[in-house]
Amino acid sequence: MRSELQQELNIFRETVVRFIENEIAPYYEEWENNKIVPKSVWHKMGEEGLLCCDIPEEYGGFGVSVDFNFLVTEELARAGFFALSCNVLVHADIAAHYILNLGTEEQKQKYLPNMVSGHCIGAICMTEPSAGSDLQGMKTTATKVNSGWSISGSKTFITNGQNASIYIVAAKTNLAVTGSKGTSLFLVDGDSEGFSRGQNLHKIGQQAADTSELFFDNIMVAQNDLLGELDKGFLGLMHELPRERLSCAAVGVAHAEGALSLALEYIKERYAFGQPIAKLQSIRHKIAEMKSQTELHRIMIEHYKTLLTEKKLTTEQASIAKFSACEMECKVIDDALQMFGGYGYMKEYPISRFYVDARVQRIYGGTSEIMKEIIGKSVIGRF
Ligand SMILES: Cc1cc2nc3c(=O)[nH]c(=O)nc-3n(C[C@H](O)[C@H](O)[C@H](O)COP(=O)(O)OP(=O)(O)OC[C@H]3O[C@@H](n4cnc5c(N)ncnc54)[C@H](O)[C@@H]3O)c2cc1C
């Protein structure tokens, strides 16, 4: 069974790699300069069947295993188009699955087919200027009015913030309770009155990703735009976190594998002291460390993908994957860049893009410190 799946994945990989070579690589620098990937590229990805592959057929998807979804973002990461990889990840692995798992039939029918086709790009809006790791400090509110809810507040650092047309927004719905209670999720259309997209933020890496501020000025949403249960938004969030964190970890491993490949090519071509630097023992040993780390993490990711498919992946395991893979990714990419010497610091060498793009992996989706808190508490247990 597994080998049948592997064969199908290999065929799909060829399609994805060809798409990346023809439709992404030639234009990527232009998108980096524009700080956004054009919507037409999303449409093409949809036409090729590269978005939300595991969404069930009744909602426009292919109903295939999660491995197909991961393959797309991993290949984008491996090729060094990491910003687009993360954009697609937020759309296909996070936003679409919030709607699939928490949405009503009407919500699923309304949004999912258009998300599969790339005509409706999704974003997930949790972080606020004063609430990141500590989401309980959220200030955005949704107040009950006759016909629905009125949302006021702002969000920041939102991936797909400019391109999205459906925003999953977390807002306080009950100010009388504290802690994780009293927060709900809403589906907000990008053309809602009172909604505005702020700056496409200037980042040190992931230049092609549109990461934005968003503002909500008393925007009206209908009662049936509530996603999941009232006041139980954090439960919905917790439910989706294992997949979100594993997908961050998976692209992190593929990104490190891509950097290792670049380094392997370079060290055979670059001469120092009359020989290719690949012949230097210190380089060989460093390559051995990098390969051991990527290999170990690859095995973990594949095992955890199986657990995710079987709905057995725990919060602790997903946090281990996110923490360990993203730390490893940054280390391996740093080591790879070092092998390029001064050229590694030059923008025309793709390894420099790997370096700046990777850094945020230890920050978003739960920082490494927060991951360690979760893992430590879970391992030690109550006593
Ligand atoms: C490029 C990019 C894309 C993003 N995309 C999205 C998105 O699509 N949607 C979204 O909602 N958010 C998104 N984010 C936001 C991201 O999830 C937050 O930046 C992240 O959760 C950290 O929050 P913060 O920036 O407020 O840092 P803070 O929470 O202020 O943390 C600052 C430092 O304190 C540490 N710290 C905080 N609490 C603890 C603790 N209890 N124990 C130990 N250390 C702690 C942190 O680890 C960190 O080192 C994105 C961010 C970036 C940069």
The ligand as an SDF file (V2000), in Angstrom:
LIG
                    3D

 53 58  0  0  0  0  0  0  0  0999 V2000
    6.8820   36.4300    8.3730 C   0  0  0  0  0  0  0  0  0  0  0  0
    5.8460   36.1820    9.4420 C   0  0  0  0  0  0  0  0  0  0  0  0
    4.6460   35.5720    9.0880 C   0  0  0  0  0  0  0  0  0  0  0  0
    3.6540   35.3810   10.0620 C   0  0  0  0  0  0  0  0  0  0  0  0
    2.4230   34.8710    9.6840 N   0  0  0  0  0  0  0  0  0  0  0  0
    1.4010   34.8780   10.5860 C   0  0  0  0  0  0  0  0  0  0  0  0
    0.0670   34.5240   10.1730 C   0  0  0  0  0  0  0  0  0  0  0  0
   -0.1980   34.1920    9.0120 O   0  0  0  0  0  0  0  0  0  0  0  0
   -0.9220   34.6000   11.1040 N   0  0  0  0  0  0  0  0  0  0  0  0
   -0.6930   34.9680   12.4020 C   0  0  0  0  0  0  0  0  0  0  0  0
   -1.6290   35.0140   13.1770 O   0  0  0  0  0  0  0  0  0  0  0  0
    0.5640   35.2880   12.8170 N   0  0  0  0  0  0  0  0  0  0  0  0
    1.6060   35.2590   11.9410 C   0  0  0  0  0  0  0  0  0  0  0  0
    2.8730   35.6130   12.3400 N   0  0  0  0  0  0  0  0  0  0  0  0
    3.0860   36.0000   13.7250 C   0  0  0  0  0  0  0  0  0  0  0  0
    3.8880   34.9730   14.5240 C   0  0  0  0  0  0  0  0  0  0  0  0
    3.1380   33.8270   14.7510 O   0  0  0  0  0  0  0  0  0  0  0  0
    4.3470   35.6780   15.8230 C   0  0  0  0  0  0  0  0  0  0  0  0
    5.3360   36.6270   15.4480 O   0  0  0  0  0  0  0  0  0  0  0  0
    4.9040   34.7010   16.8400 C   0  0  0  0  0  0  0  0  0  0  0  0
    3.8760   33.9030   17.3730 O   0  0  0  0  0  0  0  0  0  0  0  0
    5.6390   35.4050   18.0040 C   0  0  0  0  0  0  0  0  0  0  0  0
    4.8560   36.4200   18.5370 O   0  0  0  0  0  0  0  0  0  0  0  0
    5.4930   37.8880   18.7580 P   0  0  0  0  0  0  0  0  0  0  0  0
    6.1080   38.2960   17.4690 O   0  0  0  0  0  0  0  0  0  0  0  0
    4.4400   38.7660   19.3280 O   0  0  0  0  0  0  0  0  0  0  0  0
    6.6570   37.6710   19.8010 O   0  0  0  0  0  0  0  0  0  0  0  0
    6.4860   37.6320   21.4100 P   0  0  0  0  0  0  0  0  0  0  0  0
    5.3690   36.7230   21.7460 O   0  0  0  0  0  0  0  0  0  0  0  0
    6.4400   39.0290   21.9020 O   0  0  0  0  0  0  0  0  0  0  0  0
    7.8540   36.9540   21.8420 O   0  0  0  0  0  0  0  0  0  0  0  0
    9.0610   37.6750   21.9990 C   0  0  0  0  0  0  0  0  0  0  0  0
   10.1190   36.7030   22.5580 C   0  0  0  0  0  0  0  0  0  0  0  0
    9.7140   36.2620   23.8550 O   0  0  0  0  0  0  0  0  0  0  0  0
    9.7030   34.8510   23.8860 C   0  0  0  0  0  0  0  0  0  0  0  0
    8.6220   34.3770   24.7450 N   0  0  0  0  0  0  0  0  0  0  0  0
    7.3360   34.7950   24.7920 C   0  0  0  0  0  0  0  0  0  0  0  0
    6.6270   34.1040   25.6830 N   0  0  0  0  0  0  0  0  0  0  0  0
    7.4820   33.1950   26.2150 C   0  0  0  0  0  0  0  0  0  0  0  0
    7.3510   32.1690   27.2060 C   0  0  0  0  0  0  0  0  0  0  0  0
    6.1890   31.9250   27.8220 N   0  0  0  0  0  0  0  0  0  0  0  0
    8.4410   31.4440   27.5320 N   0  0  0  0  0  0  0  0  0  0  0  0
    9.6280   31.6630   26.9100 C   0  0  0  0  0  0  0  0  0  0  0  0
    9.8010   32.6150   25.9670 N   0  0  0  0  0  0  0  0  0  0  0  0
    8.7580   33.3610   25.6230 C   0  0  0  0  0  0  0  0  0  0  0  0
    9.4630   34.4320   22.4400 C   0  0  0  0  0  0  0  0  0  0  0  0
    9.8860   33.0960   22.2230 O   0  0  0  0  0  0  0  0  0  0  0  0
   10.2920   35.4610   21.6960 C   0  0  0  0  0  0  0  0  0  0  0  0
   11.6210   35.0470   21.6710 O   0  0  0  0  0  0  0  0  0  0  0  0
    3.8960   35.7590   11.4000 C   0  0  0  0  0  0  0  0  0  0  0  0
    5.1250   36.3360   11.7520 C   0  0  0  0  0  0  0  0  0  0  0  0
    6.0810   36.5570   10.7970 C   0  0  0  0  0  0  0  0  0  0  0  0
    7.3580   37.2340   11.2050 C   0  0  0  0  0  0  0  0  0  0  0  0
  1  2  1  0
  2  3  1  0
  2 52  2  0
  3  4  2  0
  4  5  1  0
  4 50  1  0
  5  6  2  0
  6  7  1  0
  6 13  1  0
  7  8  2  0
  7  9  1  0
  9 10  1  0
 10 11  2  0
 10 12  1  0
 12 13  2  0
 13 14  1  0
 14 15  1  0
 14 50  1  0
 15 16  1  0
 16 17  1  0
 16 18  1  0
 18 19  1  0
 18 20  1  0
 20 21  1  0
 20 22  1  0
 22 23  1  0
 23 24  1  0
 24 25  2  0
 24 26  1  0
 24 27  1  0
 27 28  1  0
 28 29  2  0
 28 30  1  0
 28 31  1  0
 31 32  1  0
 32 33  1  0
 33 34  1  0
 33 48  1  0
 34 35  1  0
 35 36  1  0
 35 46  1  0
 36 37  1  0
 36 45  1  0
 37 38  2  0
 38 39  1  0
 39 40  1  0
 39 45  2  0
 40 41  1  0
 40 42  2  0
 42 43  1  0
 43 44  2  0
 44 45  1  0
 46 47  1  0
 46 48  1  0
 48 49  1  0
 50 51  2  0
 51 52  1  0
 52 53  1  0
M  END
$$$$
